[in-house]
Amino acid sequence: MIASDPVVDSSAPRPLAELPGVAAVHDPRPPLSRVLGAASAALRIDTMPPSDGVFVSSDTTGTTAAAAVSVGVAARTPDVARAVADQIRAQHPEADRITVQVRRIA
């Protein structure tokens, strides 16, 4: 491990926006899902609205926790994405899959 790698303390979850290198947190849902709130009911997907930038959804294949962030230009994108994934895992240990989208490097 490199000394500059962000380390996440799983005993003290914090908002994704406070992680080093995260410039902004976005709604990780696809645009259609954001516009059509009833889409999840029509697709029979058990979902909860995004909480602290993390969208959790469940279907027959398992539970997915997803986030979308912008990364600061001075930060290393893979390290930030890994730290976000670690934070999501700490907040949602029941998730079978973690998805982190980097929407922008700002």
Order of alpha helices (4+ residues) and beta strands (2+ residues): beta-alpha-alpha-beta-beta-beta-alpha-beta
